[in-house]
């Protein structure tokens, strides 16, 4: 064992290795500076020569005491002046002195000597302990709502945000994934599988943040679209209450529960099997109690989730139903996803399963007369290099005016710029902060289109 030390507060505290072959016992390899020897003498009264014998160097430049002439002269003195018992007594006191002196101003560094043939095994990585005082995801959403509420105009938009105070908290959820063929199962579904069908599945755990944010971020990114819907549904105090809404490509359940808490009947449809498994828990869907506000309790709402290709799949279309007051799509029906201007990986696109014209006709059929179809898209800046083109940066309406008109829609707003408003939302949601802050002015844009189904067919 080689033991080295550097004096605390010393300039260039030196390490003085000692050869175990020259001085045996515990003293082999102890190397100290002169200040330590003085401390050891004061604390224990051990003679200088004993301290030097175990390897405490008197002088900072003393690098090899065994080659030093004085040491060679004094070594016979040690053997002739002390009996074996006295020497052992002083040696024990010197070892104690070394430890005590280290506690009063030195740092010991223990290194293996000689170097072992097998390198030490690195300790396994440790998972940091969660901060018990960190806010839950629901608490984060409430803080986001507090920053947003002053920017919305309509009372139902404010109630939508107030609903975050009544969102239920959720624990972790265990899901099982298989890549080929792609499948996502709940823990109960996986446990029920026959053993021969379980290979290929991998367990993943999803937190409360995953529950509300999924892959798409805060559900309160819908806030601006909610305020616009209130305006175009006639404004007033309760434009959303009692309305039936379909969200195409819903992506996360949070905003649907907020809609339901102000008395809406909400249906979310999405093709992602992950969402079906994530929201299979008790209480995720069904009746959502109305907000118990100070002056009134709002009527109960409802959340229904349907998974599959709408309207292409007749079974899914039947489950979704019709008679909607609003069909809303945020960040799904982008021109770049539906009509890409450049060749891209098909996995980046949205496959409607039907032609654009058929999709618009089916959308109109699912609406009540006078119902609204709204497309709201938030986009980053497009890449300047042609080969780096990204489809999600093209947020224009994917359906031409003439296609919308032919399906029986009256165009209210078409591809309207909403950059300033969405940047205010981004600021409130702190998208310009964190590990990867967004440059809101240079990299955040929004466009929306709102059309209304005519009360009677155009002649």
Protein Blocks (a to p, Z undefined) as FASTA:
>chain_A
ZZddddehiahiacddddfklpgcjlnopacdfklmmmmmmmnopafklmmmnopafblk
lmblmlpmklmmmmmmmmmmpcfklmmmmmmmmmmmmmmmmmnopacddddddddfbdcd
ddddddddddfkbccfklmmmmmmmmmmmmpmbfklmmmmmmmmmcccdddddddddfbd
cddddfklmmmpcfklmgopacddddfklmmnmmnopfklmmmmmmmmmmmnogajllmg
opacddehklpaklmmmmmmnopacddddfblklmmmmmcghkgccddddddfkbccddd
dddddedddfkbmmlmmmnogoifbdcdehklgfklmmccbdcdfklpccehiafklmmm
mmmmmpcehiacddddddddddfblklpcfklmmccfbdfklmmmnopacfbghiafklm
mmmmmmmnopmgcjkdcdfklmcccddddddddfbdcZZ
